[in-house]
């Protein structure tokens, strides 16, 4: 499950409400849809995208 320590509690609740429970699910949400979720702001988007890039770097 996405840890609220990654994004903070408000974005974590918004993602959970949208059915997103894992970081790999965030990758399937486009850049226009993600910030449209109430509670997910630009900072949370940057953090999530950065975490995805970091994860992809470790898997390569």
HELIX and SHEET records of a PDB file:
HELIX    1   1 UNK A    4  UNK A    7  1                                   4    
HELIX    2   2 UNK A    9  UNK A   17  1                                   9    
HELIX    3   3 UNK A   23  UNK A   26  1                                   4    
HELIX    4   4 UNK A   31  UNK A   34  1                                   4    
HELIX    5   5 UNK A   42  UNK A   59  1                                  18    
END                                                                             
